[in-house]
């Protein structure tokens, strides 16, 4: 998509799950944000999913908000598509972290790029 590399998540043939979590990013409380990322995957089973999540934290590190979009079988056939999460931060929010993940019953890949 952009730049010279992407993040690739891989689940082996026996099936499993894998997730990555970004560093904290400061946010303003009670503010709307759109978090975008480009993903490509091809899921084989109705039980498989990809996840694009935004977790909100207060100054003490407690979770104060959670928003997520899922990808499922049939909505992406190894083509780059955008995933967007619209959030409204909690009055207590001071930071967010972005989480992406892959849950699969068979060998699968998830590529992620240009998250902002």
trRosetta pair geometry for C-beta under 8 A, 3 or more apart (Angstrom, degrees):
i j d omega theta_ij theta_ji phi_ij phi_ji
1 6 6.8 89 19 -87 98 117
1 38 4.8 129 -102 82 163 155
1 80 5.5 146 -83 -137 106 150
1 113 4.0 154 38 102 129 146
1 114 5.2 -100 118 -12 135 122
2 38 8.0 123 3 23 98 141
2 113 6.1 154 35 160 79 117
2 114 4.7 83 26 -76 126 114
3 113 7.4 -164 41 -159 107 109
3 114 7.6 174 5 -72 108 80
6 111 4.7 34 131 -171 143 101
6 112 6.3 156 -180 68 96 39
6 113 4.2 -60 -117 -71 100 102
7 20 6.7 -110 177 47 142 161
7 100 7.3 116 99 66 138 145
7 111 7.1 146 78 -157 51 51
7 112 4.5 -21 64 61 105 97
7 113 7.2 177 20 -72 74 53
8 109 6.2 -23 -166 -164 98 105
8 110 7.2 152 -156 80 50 48
8 111 5.3 -19 -100 -100 75 74
8 112 7.9 -177 -78 20 30 71
9 18 5.0 -180 -166 93 110 120
9 19 7.9 18 -127 -92 146 21
9 20 6.9 -142 -81 -12 116 110
9 100 7.1 -157 -26 119 140 104
9 101 7.2 176 -160 -146 172 32
9 102 4.6 166 113 3 131 128
9 109 6.9 148 80 -159 56 51
9 110 4.4 -4 55 57 105 100
9 111 7.9 -162 23 -72 69 30
9 112 7.4 39 -7 -6 102 109
10 18 7.2 19 60 28 39 157
10 102 7.8 30 -65 71 7 154
10 107 7.8 -6 -174 -163 85 81
10 108 7.5 177 -149 90 47 47
10 109 5.4 -12 -102 -105 73 76
10 110 8.0 -155 -66 26 37 67
11 15 6.4 17 157 -143 124 33
11 16 4.9 -171 -147 56 101 82
11 17 6.9 -7 -101 -90 127 21
11 18 6.1 -163 -75 0 83 108
11 102 5.7 -142 -28 118 114 116
11 103 7.7 89 -72 -146 155 19
11 104 4.4 159 67 51 153 115
11 106 7.8 100 104 98 112 31
11 107 6.3 -175 95 -137 72 38
11 108 5.0 14 47 48 108 84
11 109 7.9 -152 23 -70 70 36
12 15 7.7 -73 81 -4 65 18
12 16 6.5 38 39 9 82 121
12 107 5.9 -37 180 -101 27 87
13 106 6.4 -16 -153 -165 52 65
13 107 4.3 -21 -84 -47 55 107
15 104 5.7 -135 -133 110 74 63
15 105 4.2 -15 -111 -156 139 32
15 106 5.8 -11 -73 -51 90 25
16 103 7.9 -110 121 -138 35 55
16 104 7.2 4 51 60 46 75
17 101 6.5 18 -179 178 98 113
17 102 6.7 179 -148 93 58 53
17 103 4.2 -8 -105 -104 104 77
17 104 7.5 146 -89 17 56 58
18 101 6.5 -177 95 -148 44 74
18 102 5.5 2 55 54 84 93
19 51 7.4 -19 -111 64 104 123
19 99 5.8 6 -177 -176 113 104
19 100 6.9 171 -150 89 66 39
19 101 3.6 -21 -99 -97 86 109
19 102 7.8 -175 -75 23 54 55
20 99 7.0 173 86 -148 44 59
20 100 5.7 -3 54 57 90 84
20 101 7.4 177 18 -78 56 64
21 55 8.0 -20 -140 26 109 132
21 97 5.5 21 -177 157 94 129
21 98 7.6 162 -154 84 49 44
21 99 4.9 -15 -102 -100 74 88
22 25 7.1 -5 122 -23 128 106
22 97 5.1 -179 65 -162 81 74
22 98 4.3 39 4 48 132 83
22 99 7.3 -126 5 -66 79 45
22 115 7.5 -143 -73 113 140 147
23 97 7.1 -141 113 -120 16 94
24 57 6.9 -61 -124 42 117 139
24 95 4.2 13 -174 167 109 143
24 96 7.3 140 -153 69 63 29
24 97 5.6 -54 -95 -71 54 93
25 95 6.1 147 70 -160 36 84
25 96 5.5 -27 61 62 93 80
25 97 7.2 145 12 -88 81 43
25 98 7.8 22 6 -15 126 93
26 94 6.7 -43 -139 163 75 68
26 95 5.4 -52 -100 -99 41 82
27 31 6.5 -160 171 61 94 121
27 33 6.6 -77 -134 -35 124 148
27 56 7.4 -73 52 -128 146 93
27 89 5.2 178 133 -90 132 153
27 93 5.6 -25 84 136 118 116
27 94 6.9 145 56 165 72 18
27 95 6.1 139 13 -119 86 24
27 96 5.3 51 -23 -13 134 102
28 31 4.2 63 82 -15 100 147
28 89 6.7 150 88 52 50 151
28 93 8.0 55 110 92 24 101
29 89 5.5 -135 -139 115 35 117
29 90 6.7 -53 -143 98 87 50
29 91 5.0 55 176 -156 124 34
29 92 6.6 105 -119 5 125 7
29 93 5.1 151 -105 54 69 77
29 94 7.2 -18 -58 -73 92 53
30 88 7.3 4 -150 172 44 89
30 89 6.2 -84 -32 80 17 85
30 90 7.5 -38 -63 139 59 18
30 91 5.2 24 -50 -93 104 66
31 88 7.4 -177 87 -153 24 57
31 89 5.2 10 47 27 71 116
32 86 6.9 -6 -167 -174 100 89
32 87 7.1 166 -149 89 53 48
32 88 5.2 -26 -93 -99 73 73
32 89 7.8 -149 -76 2 24 76
33 54 7.9 -173 90 -168 119 162
33 86 7.6 170 88 -152 45 47
33 87 5.3 -8 59 60 90 94
33 89 6.9 50 1 -37 110 100
33 96 7.7 -133 67 -10 157 159
34 84 5.8 -13 -171 -167 101 108
34 85 7.3 155 -157 78 52 45
34 86 5.3 -21 -102 -100 78 70
34 87 7.9 167 -90 19 30 69
35 52 8.0 -173 109 158 108 105
35 54 5.2 141 21 -75 154 132
35 84 7.1 151 77 -156 49 55
35 85 4.7 -11 57 58 100 98
35 87 6.8 23 -4 1 107 113
35 96 7.7 -134 -69 132 142 150
35 98 6.1 -175 -180 -99 144 117
35 115 7.2 10 176 -171 92 87
35 116 7.4 -168 -151 99 59 34
36 82 5.9 -29 -159 -161 100 110
36 83 7.4 146 -156 78 50 51
36 84 5.2 -15 -101 -102 73 82
36 114 7.3 -32 117 124 99 91
36 115 7.0 -179 95 -142 53 45
36 116 5.7 -7 58 59 92 76
37 52 5.7 -165 50 -139 128 131
37 82 7.3 141 79 -154 35 62
37 83 5.3 -18 67 60 86 96
37 98 7.4 136 -50 -178 136 142
37 100 7.0 -126 133 -81 167 128
37 112 5.7 -9 172 -162 124 98
37 113 7.3 142 -171 69 77 34
37 114 6.6 153 -142 85 50 63
37 115 3.9 -1 -99 -99 103 82
37 116 7.7 152 -77 15 62 52
38 80 5.0 8 177 -170 117 102
38 81 7.0 159 -152 77 70 24
38 82 5.7 -46 -97 -95 67 57
38 83 7.5 157 -107 14 18 77
38 112 7.1 142 79 -158 55 47
38 113 4.8 -28 68 68 107 86
38 114 4.9 37 9 50 110 109
38 115 8.0 -131 19 -62 61 57
39 50 6.3 158 174 134 149 152
39 52 6.8 -124 -39 -62 142 125
39 71 6.5 -138 106 -37 145 156
39 76 7.1 -34 108 -134 94 171
39 80 7.4 148 73 -145 24 56
39 81 6.3 -33 65 64 74 75
39 82 7.9 100 18 -139 76 15
39 83 5.3 23 5 -13 121 120
39 100 7.6 -180 -96 -146 121 129
39 110 6.5 -21 -160 -170 105 93
39 111 6.8 150 -155 82 52 58
39 112 5.4 -12 -100 -101 79 70
39 113 7.9 172 -78 23 36 68
40 76 6.3 -164 -143 169 49 126
40 78 5.5 53 171 -159 108 42
40 79 5.9 -160 -125 83 104 17
40 80 5.0 -53 -60 -81 112 51
40 81 7.0 121 -88 12 64 72
40 110 7.6 160 79 -155 45 48
40 111 4.8 -3 53 55 91 107
41 50 5.3 157 9 -43 166 145
41 71 6.2 114 53 115 132 144
41 76 5.4 65 60 96 72 129
41 78 7.0 -87 122 -87 7 52
41 102 7.2 -177 -120 -114 141 113
41 108 6.8 37 -162 176 103 108
41 109 6.6 -163 -122 94 74 59
41 110 4.6 -10 -85 -107 120 72
41 111 7.2 -177 -62 23 68 66
42 76 6.6 -122 -83 110 52 76
42 77 5.3 48 -110 -146 105 45
42 78 4.5 -26 -40 -42 117 87
42 108 7.6 -155 73 -141 59 92
42 109 8.0 23 34 55 79 83
43 48 3.9 -173 -160 98 117 130
43 49 7.3 32 -111 -75 158 22
43 50 7.3 -142 -57 -21 124 93
43 71 7.4 160 -19 125 131 93
43 72 6.5 -96 59 179 153 36
43 73 4.2 -111 95 -85 108 70
43 74 7.8 -59 65 -4 99 51
43 76 7.7 68 2 62 90 89
43 104 6.8 -145 -131 -110 89 102
43 108 6.3 17 -110 -128 63 142
44 48 6.5 77 47 -3 59 149
44 73 6.8 -55 89 -113 7 119
44 104 7.7 70 33 -157 92 107
44 105 7.7 -110 75 62 101 92
44 106 5.4 -24 53 48 138 136
44 108 7.1 -143 4 -82 96 108
45 48 4.6 108 62 -14 84 100
45 73 6.3 -144 85 -61 22 140
45 104 7.2 129 36 -155 110 69
45 105 4.9 -6 29 37 161 123
45 106 6.6 131 -18 4 117 105
46 72 7.4 20 -149 -177 53 111
46 73 5.6 -86 -90 27 43 138
47 103 8.0 -95 142 125 75 102
47 105 5.3 53 82 -30 123 127
48 72 7.3 134 88 -147 68 57
48 73 6.0 90 59 -54 101 97
48 103 6.3 -180 -148 98 53 67
48 104 4.4 25 -125 -114 111 69
48 105 6.1 -109 -65 9 90 82
48 106 7.6 -56 -71 32 132 81
48 108 6.3 135 -151 -58 140 163
49 70 5.2 -33 -165 -164 118 113
49 71 6.5 141 -165 72 62 55
49 72 5.7 -24 -108 -93 78 70
49 102 7.9 -179 94 -148 49 40
49 103 5.1 11 54 53 83 105
50 70 6.9 142 75 -164 51 59
50 71 3.9 -3 54 52 103 112
50 100 7.4 -5 180 -173 94 85
50 101 6.8 170 -158 89 54 52
50 102 5.4 -14 -108 -101 79 68
50 103 7.7 -173 -81 24 33 68
50 110 5.1 144 -117 -114 125 137
51 68 6.0 -22 -163 -164 97 118
51 69 7.7 152 -154 82 51 45
51 70 5.8 -24 -99 -107 65 70
51 71 7.6 -135 -58 20 27 78
51 99 6.9 -13 116 114 111 94
51 100 6.5 165 88 -154 68 41
51 101 4.2 4 48 52 111 96
51 102 7.7 -146 19 -60 79 30
51 103 7.5 47 -17 -5 109 101
52 68 6.8 149 79 -155 48 65
52 69 5.1 -11 61 60 101 90
52 70 7.9 -173 23 -83 73 25
52 71 7.6 62 -9 -20 101 100
52 83 4.2 128 11 130 165 143
52 85 6.2 -157 122 -39 99 115
52 98 7.7 -17 -169 -170 72 98
52 99 7.9 160 -156 86 29 56
52 100 5.7 1 -104 -107 62 82
53 66 6.8 -13 -170 -166 111 85
53 67 6.9 160 -154 87 62 47
53 68 4.1 -15 -103 -102 86 96
53 69 7.9 -169 -76 27 50 52
53 85 7.2 103 -139 -86 22 159
53 98 7.1 148 83 -161 54 51
53 99 4.3 -15 65 62 108 99
53 100 7.4 -177 23 -76 75 36
53 101 7.5 9 4 7 115 106
54 65 7.9 -13 113 116 89 100
54 66 7.5 164 86 -151 56 41
54 67 4.9 -2 55 59 99 95
54 68 7.4 -167 22 -73 60 54
54 85 4.9 174 -7 112 118 148
54 87 5.3 -99 91 -50 146 144
54 96 5.4 -9 -173 -171 95 128
54 97 7.6 159 -154 78 51 39
54 98 5.8 -25 -100 -103 69 66
54 99 7.7 -173 -77 20 22 77
55 63 6.0 -57 -174 -127 104 104
55 65 7.3 154 -164 88 40 62
55 66 5.5 -2 -113 -107 69 79
55 96 6.5 147 75 -158 46 69
55 97 5.1 -15 59 58 101 88
55 98 8.0 -179 19 -86 76 18
55 99 6.2 44 -13 -11 112 117
56 63 6.9 98 75 -161 60 60
56 64 5.0 -73 110 71 105 79
56 65 3.3 24 34 53 132 101
56 66 7.0 -127 20 -58 82 43
56 87 7.2 165 -56 180 117 142
56 89 5.8 155 -125 -137 138 78
56 90 5.5 142 127 9 150 107
56 93 4.4 -54 -173 -113 118 119
56 95 7.6 153 -156 87 53 42
56 96 5.4 -34 -98 -98 58 82
57 61 5.7 -19 -170 -142 126 33
57 62 6.5 141 -153 68 72 34
57 63 6.2 -47 -97 -96 67 42
57 64 6.5 115 -138 13 16 91
57 93 6.9 88 63 -141 33 70
57 94 6.6 -57 99 56 75 79
57 95 5.0 -17 60 68 105 88
57 96 7.1 170 14 -92 81 29
57 97 7.1 42 -15 -7 119 98
58 61 7.2 -48 69 20 67 18
58 62 5.0 -2 35 55 108 91
58 64 4.9 85 -42 -31 93 134
58 90 7.6 -64 -73 89 88 128
58 92 4.3 -28 -102 149 115 105
58 93 6.5 -92 -87 -100 56 28
58 94 5.8 69 -163 6 36 101
59 92 7.9 -108 1 176 79 81
59 94 4.6 67 -69 -5 69 158
63 66 6.6 15 179 -53 120 103
64 90 4.2 -122 137 54 113 161
64 92 4.8 -143 -136 79 162 111
64 93 5.5 -151 79 -75 128 72
65 87 6.9 107 141 -163 135 118
65 89 6.6 -161 25 -143 162 48
65 90 4.6 -167 -41 -30 119 110
65 93 6.1 -28 13 -77 127 122
67 85 5.0 134 118 -176 114 115
67 86 7.4 -115 173 76 154 42
67 87 4.7 -156 13 -93 152 97
68 85 6.9 -23 -108 -113 18 129
69 83 5.4 -176 83 -169 132 102
69 84 7.1 60 -11 67 156 40
69 85 5.7 -147 -9 -81 104 85
71 75 5.8 -140 -156 75 78 121
71 76 5.9 -13 -167 7 128 128
71 83 6.9 -81 -52 -90 110 129
72 75 5.8 71 59 6 67 116
75 81 7.7 -112 143 63 87 167
76 79 6.0 -140 -159 50 77 79
76 81 5.4 -125 -106 14 113 132
80 113 7.4 -36 -132 44 119 121
87 96 7.5 128 78 -108 165 147
89 93 3.9 -113 -177 55 106 151
89 96 7.5 -106 -104 -58 109 113
90 93 4.4 121 53 -33 80 97
93 96 7.2 15 -171 -61 122 83
98 115 5.9 159 127 172 165 140
100 110 7.1 -167 155 130 112 135
100 112 5.1 23 174 -79 173 160
100 115 7.8 -120 -42 -81 129 145
101 110 7.9 73 136 54 20 165
102 108 6.1 -162 176 102 126 116
102 109 7.7 -62 -130 -176 165 16
102 110 4.2 -164 -74 -7 126 133
104 107 7.3 10 122 154 138 5
104 108 3.8 -169 -101 17 169 134
112 115 6.5 14 161 -46 108 113
